[in-house]
Amino acid sequence: MNSILSTEEIVIILAGVEQTLRLIQSTPEYRRLQTSEHFTTSNDLVLNDAIQTISEVLSGIEQVQLANSFDEP
């Protein structure tokens, strides 16, 4: 599946995913799951790690956009 997305669309999607993950993370049900002794991931990552990663990607995109805006005549 080849979709052509603009940078703006990519940012909107990633920001939406970040907000959705933050919403999930703030729920009592998720906190209960994550604190369970049975909760485990193969690499010890938790939802906050995914949120932080998306935030860093969005920051990287913002830096590219800022650099590109200075390069334009």
C-alpha positions as CSV (number, residue, x, y, z in Angstrom):
1,M,0.0,0.0,0.0
2,N,1.6,3.2,-1.2
3,S,0.1,6.3,0.4
4,I,1.4,9.7,-0.3
5,L,1.3,11.8,2.9
6,S,2.4,15.4,3.2
7,T,4.6,16.4,6.1
8,E,1.7,18.2,7.7
9,E,-0.4,15.0,7.5
10,I,2.5,13.0,9.0
11,V,2.7,15.5,11.9
12,I,-1.0,15.4,12.5
13,I,-1.1,11.6,12.6
14,L,1.9,11.3,14.9
15,A,0.6,14.0,17.2
16,G,-2.8,12.3,17.3
17,V,-1.1,8.9,18.2
18,E,0.9,10.6,20.9
19,Q,-2.2,12.2,22.4
20,T,-4.1,8.9,22.2
21,L,-1.2,7.1,24.0
22,R,-1.2,9.8,26.7
23,L,-4.9,9.3,27.1
24,I,-4.5,5.5,27.5
25,Q,-1.6,5.9,29.8
26,S,-3.6,8.2,32.1
27,T,-6.4,5.7,32.6
28,P,-6.7,3.7,35.8
29,E,-7.2,0.5,33.8
30,Y,-3.9,0.9,32.0
31,R,-2.0,1.9,35.1
32,R,-3.4,-1.3,36.8
33,L,-2.3,-3.4,33.9
34,Q,1.2,-1.9,33.8
35,T,1.7,-2.4,37.5
36,S,0.7,-6.0,37.5
37,E,3.4,-8.5,38.3
38,H,2.4,-10.3,35.1
39,F,2.9,-7.3,32.8
40,T,6.1,-7.7,30.8
41,T,7.5,-6.7,27.4
42,S,10.3,-8.4,25.6
43,N,12.6,-5.3,25.9
44,D,11.2,-3.8,29.2
45,L,9.6,-0.9,27.3
46,V,6.4,0.7,28.5
47,L,3.9,3.1,26.9
48,N,5.8,6.1,28.1
49,D,8.7,5.0,26.0
50,A,6.5,5.0,22.9
51,I,5.2,8.4,23.8
52,Q,8.7,9.8,24.2
53,T,9.8,8.3,20.9
54,I,7.0,9.9,19.0
55,S,7.7,13.2,20.7
56,E,11.3,13.0,19.6
57,V,10.3,12.2,16.0
58,L,7.9,15.2,16.0
59,S,10.8,17.4,17.3
60,G,13.1,16.1,14.6
61,I,10.4,16.9,11.9
62,E,10.0,20.4,13.4
63,Q,13.8,20.9,13.1
64,V,13.8,19.9,9.5
65,Q,10.9,22.2,8.7
66,L,12.7,25.1,10.5
67,A,15.9,24.4,8.6
68,N,14.0,24.2,5.3
69,S,12.3,27.5,6.0
70,F,15.7,29.2,6.3
71,D,16.8,27.6,3.0
72,E,13.9,29.0,1.0
73,P,14.5,32.3,-0.9
